[in-house]
Amino acid sequence: MKKLLYTSLLSFGSALAAATVLTTADGGADAGIDFGKRDRNFGGQPEMMVKRDRNSAPALTRCALFRFDLARLAEPVSDARITLTLSSQGEQSARWKYDFRLYAVGTPDWQENAVTFATAPGVKNDFPVGRDAPPPAGVVPVGDATLPAKARPGDKLQFDSAALTEFLNANRGKAVTFLLVRRTESSQLQAFAAKEHGTFAPPELSVNNRPKQTVLQGKSIRVGFAADGNPEFLERDGATIRILSARFWEFQFDGKTYNAANAALTASSESADSATRTYQCDKASITFRYMIPASGDRLNLTYTIESPKGWTGTPNLVIGRIGGLAATPDSRIVWPYRYGQLLRGDLVKNYVERPAPGHMWMQFMGHYTPDAGLLWYVEDALGFLKFASHGKERDGKLVLGWRERPWLDGSGRYELPFPYVFVPFGKCDYHDFAAVYADWARQQPWAQVSAAEKLAARPALANAVFDGKVKIAGFEAFGGNKHVPLAVKKERAKLSVGFADAEKFIRSLETQYGVKPAYRYDGWWGAFDVGYPDLFPVSERNGGNAAFEKFAAFTRANRSPVTYYMNPINFDEESDTYRITQSVRQLNGEIQPFSFWSGSRLRMVSPQFILPGNRNTFDHFKKYAIYGGVFVDQIGGSSPYLDFNDLAGYEYYGKDSNSRACKEAFRQIRAEDPAWMIGTEDGQEQYLDSYDFAEAYPRGFSDAENLKLGKGATYIPLNELVYGDKFFNLMGIDGNNRLTFDSMRVMRRLYGTSQGYTMRGELPYWPLLQQEFEANDVIGEAATERMLHHRIDPAGFRASVWPSVVVIGNTDSGRPLDIAFDAPNGMKVEVKALRPDGFAAVTRSGKWILWGGRELKLDGKLLAAVSNPDSILVANRRGVTAASYGFVGKAGLANPNGGASAEPWSVRLPGVTGNAEALPSHRPYPVEAAGDGSFRFAAPGAEQSIRFAVEKRP
């Protein structure tokens, strides 16, 4: 830029101004001063000599004095730099480096053609002659700089510091004076160009004026911006959320990290409800666009990256990082990773980061205190991979933020296709966050078909929802999720339940328990994940193809919904029908290293049979489709969230050839006959057009001790509060769903989950399992509804409320509780002596559950009362079923009836006829009527339940 007397750069409509002031400008001055010639004026000379010599000091102490007039710089300064140009030096000077210090002298009045060392402002007593002499009052150091060895005329000496910026802001509009002193002692000298020098530039002050404070105004919020261009606060309903982190964004590009502190703010503009900030990050620039939409209650943020053409890669971008959040016992982080977590702010210790690519993981986070809260989320209909993180800052405050890796494709421009959204609140909690997020999420394509519509179109879904889902363990997996050669699998893989056994077990289960659940059969052929029977025959150990055909005929006739899982025993070696290298090939053509995909079977994508062009795949689906069921590729179809190809997170996420083909296969199948699909309990939202089940409660827990996430953290049903009427909550695997884990059961029922079980052999009659099946018929009433409210009560209980169902669980008290709960749906529920980890449920249709309580009422009307605390009572379409159960504590697993009271039961069951039968025998069970609507009978034993007939309603 050509140096003028006073130059500035001001963008039209911008609050950002960059200016350069020289000593040649009006009011400017520069002059050398020499202690050895105390009364001589050197003003008007082309150079200012600077020196400090230990041998002849103070006689040879020389300094430079200069002044800038800031009359035209009335606005606050955001950063500043003073530059002096080396014009000449001693012959030996280039052999060493030299340290200099710049002092701000203030705003004294002095004349360039008259000033001397004796009269110079800032010179007093031994300063600056004595090397360590303190400066006089009002003279402050504002920067240190070094001329390196081998410096040459024309080289620059530059000073920039916070102290310099502070000094300029304190004296804006005035003429300010500086004194340059050399700290290094030497007989050599340096000379710096004065304004009279004909070759080199005089002393120069460059400043960026701080933008005027920008405040955007919406209908219900105000948003303020700091000097660095970042948002500074959000206000709503009298509450203010401060954004204290200078690293609100952070851009890692080409090996360097940039943020508002070190990137140049090159452009800034705003209107009443929007603002734009552009930062230069060396060879790239990033522009942030902030806008308050028509709703007036939130701030939207998008960005554009400009990079050199031809540059490709995935730079890290941190966006929306907000620090300074309260870390107090009454502060909370809302963390929707998969199913939802609630963390006490003061107990967050370690940095936590989890990937959240997709919608059932719900890409939002929030923080609230009793007075205010902030929700920030992403309106990302594509489910791009991004990471949400929370942690603590050095001062103990909380910091939350997003991190993503946008793919720069070489075109030179990347524009974020969706906004980040920041919604401030006054008093609020996670219900408010879920409601706001749902306003956007429920308008998206994956949320357009309701669970009720799915149930009506595919009646087989009712089997899983109202009776449960039973997993049949065919071939078992090897432990450790490691590579096992195909030959070893064929030889050693354990067959738990073959097709012939499965038919027998299904008949037995449905006869004993009187239910017709949906089934999932895992690991059903010899080579497991290599192809369907026409492509690879069923293992002879499993009876061969004939056994499968016979089983298929049985399930059709029995109208048993079956999902066949290609449950891979880890993974197989490459074969003619299965190419592992195709599954793990990245978009750039490279094969992922073995170490990446060998650790987990779920990290692979679809096998070869689902590749484009294999139209026979659909014929196989049609040929082997059972009533309401279909084959499911567990690797590719049900686990897209673990596809971590290096480009998978963004435009290419889920769009590799295998994933595309898998989705296309399911799309075509759905189009041909929707009844084929029943889905998987761990389906993710990218596949909601195909899958309809979502595991309602997290995996990874092997005992009750691990139920909580850690002290001060717990689960909350955010999925139900956002999408509850769009999918079905099902569990059907016993590994983390053991029926004797009471604390897990109560939480799952609070989530509206239909429970299941795993068959690894014929099931003996188990009263507890009978009651789980019976409870599904009650909880299933909520399957097509969205949760209205989830109460976490300080007394230690929780309550979940749907339009027609209320579930109350004693989750945290550690003692029996009497609970009276006025639900937001208008239902008033009372339960007495509800045991720890017990629960109660009531529906508007008349169904109810009393699992470990003494009394249950709805709207003041008694539903059940029982004397025995070790009792489970369930009223559903089949009647009222009663069973004993000894609740299991921290000791872990125990036999189902261990510790159950054998005392006779006295019960009141309005609407019960007194006719009872024992299950599974269906023989009459003796019941003694008390004459007042009460009954007395012997406690059910360890191998039976009791079912009471219910009076038929008119």
Secondary structure, DSSP 8 states (H G I E B T S, - for coil): ----SEEEEE-TTBS-EEEEEETTSTT-EEEEEEGGGTT---TT-SEEEEB--TTTTTTT-EEEEEEEE-TT--S-EEEEEEEEEEEEE-TTGGGS-EEEEEEEEES----TTT--TTT-TT-BTTBTTSTT----TT-EEEEEEEE-TT--TT-EEEE--HHHHHHHHHTTTSEEEEEEEE-S--S--EEEE-TT-SSS---EEEEEE-----EEE-SSEEEEE-TTSSEEEEEETTEEEE---TTSEEEEETTEEE-TTTSEEEEEEE-SSEEEEEEEETTEEEEEEEE--TTSS-EEEEEEEE--TT-EE--EEEEEEEEEE--STT-EEEE-STT-EEEEGGG--S-EEEE--SSTT-SEEEEE-SS-EEEEEE--TT---EEEEEEE-TTS-EEEEEEE---EESSSEEE-SS-EEEEEESS--HHHHHHHHHHHHTTSGGGSS-HHHHHHH-TTHHIIIII-EEEEE-B---TTS----HHHHHHH--BSS-HHHHHHHHHHHHHHH----EEEEE--STTSTT--TTTS---GGGTHHHHHHHHHHHHHHHT--EEEE---SS----BTTB-HHHHTB-TTS-B--HHHHSS-GGG----GGGSTT-THHHHHHHHH--TT--EE-TTTTS-GGG---TTTTTTTTT-SHHHHHHHHHHHHHHHH-GGG----TB--GGGTTT--EE-SS-S---SGGGSSSBTTEEE--HHHHHHTTTSEEB---STT--TT-HHHHHHHHHTT-B--EEESS-----HHHHHHHHHHHHHGGGTTS---EEEE-TTSEEEEE-SSEEEEEE-S-SS-EEEEEE-TTS-EEEEEEE-TT-EEEEETTS-EEEES-SEEEETTEEEEEES-SSEEEEEETTEEEEEE-----TT----TTTT---S-EEEE-TTEEEEEEEETT--B---EE-SSSEEEE----TT-EEEEEE----
